[in-house]
């Protein structure tokens, strides 16, 4: 059941305002090669990774990528993104490891529903990219 809030937005979930300024560098995370890159003012929720060509998901500026060699932390980030977290400020820290992700998602289920409704077009693309990743992994 969709929440009774604002209608779906054409913005990216990682963007706050539909204005040309301020324009920020937004991070994208690739779970294929475990790398992150930034793009200025990009309006797509998923872009091809410049390193491996796999799908990369646009996150908020608060996202700090783990080291490429830190496979456990990349798995945690991927699990959070699969739930719908794009690293917004939620007023509390994100889980420190993969074991805390499901409980964290349950605690913030209403927020996730609202974001998925508000940015339904973007989340369709993100979910499709993550499903494609699951098939290739």
Order of alpha helices (4+ residues) and beta strands (2+ residues): beta-beta-beta-beta-alpha-alpha-alpha-alpha
